[in-house]
């Protein structure tokens, strides 16, 4: 009881502090060069993977040191930091991004992640991952934060998905030869990136000269990466679009439908095993073993371990501490419970549990503030922008129940999250601008004039 009361006090304090220091304005867009940061992002995600070393233990990093993949990741993050620093020196206005009303809640979350180094179980790893998150998140913001948001959004997503598909072509070919189509190049975090691109082209069909090829690329990437959790997010695109409607009746029905679907999703997440016929249908459709769906790929066994490891840590164990779970639990007992000797946890595979383990009550408070503030700002947008942003926000939450999510180490979902926040920023700025500059247009090569998001 005392633990819960202390948690409520910490979360209330965090909310009050946020209310006192929250900025009230949306700062001007950054408008820095596009290609340098845009190329650094796929390099960060895909280049180190080519030199990845198989780790069979979460503490292998401590015992074996940095691999070539780790060093390459650090190098690319360092180059990204230098790019940001150079632009801060050239354009003093960029420092205002930290005080932007839309971005501030997430920067506050990153600040708490940095502070968690003080009580982290592995401080060196925590401080690096927190700084890396700050750098790479800012890099995504700089890529997209421009008046011509639509072109930047489409180009960045096509770049990342196209390079990923190119690298995965041999694996996809091998899987197709074995009759595996869905998940032919398994990657849990790519599908939502592909789905967000597809949704953007659907909402803004004139955002690119090549809507059909772009949509086809997104569909191919979605199927190849193949995530059951992302398939489960598709209904929230319907309910979210209903909430974005200007019609109050449709909006109300959308709220009820969203609440109902969230409840159904959580029920099936923990109780799918009670419906064997449904399991067989889903397994056949997604080409996955029924046991994998029933156990949520082992997540139902792992989540209790993470909760037990952090139940007496009000401020968590430090940002990005999930992979060092062995340092917080009785490893022998865990090995006996799971029936395996080699145990490696890349993350908690749940953004709520992962946030709780990392930064405790403070993390849960800032998570609620970030999502709540983003939804509040999204409701102030014009109808098409609402129709894009709100479903993506809901999809990030639903998907975050089974993957790392947006409050852990930098990942593909963080790119989607940053894209949503920048979209809100750009549209709020456009709405506040004089009529003469509110809707910038560009001339296409065909001589037609195109309206951008």
Secondary structure, DSSP 8 states (H G I E B T S, - for coil): -HHHHHHHHHHHHHHHHHHHH------------SHHHHHHHHIIIIIGGGG----SSTTHHHHH---HHHHHHHHHHHHHHHHHHHHHHH-GGGGGGGG-TTTHHHHHHHHHHHHGGGG-TTHHHHHHHHHHHHHHHHHHHHHH-SS-HHHHHHHHHHHHHHHHHHHHHHHHHHHHHTT--TTTT--TTHHHHHHHHHHHHHHTGGGSTTHHHHHHHHHHHHHHH--HHHHTTHHHHHHHHHHT-S-HHHHHHHHHHHHHHHHHHHHHHHHGGG-HHHHHHHHHHHT--HHHHHTGGGHHHHHHHHHHHHTT-TT-S-TT-GGGGGGTS-HHHHHHHHT-S----S--SSHHHHHHHHHHHHHHHHHHHHHHHHHHHHTTS-HHHHHHHHHHHHHHHHHTTTS--SSSSS-HHHHHHHHHHHHHHHHHHHHHS-TTTSS-EEE-TTS-EEE--
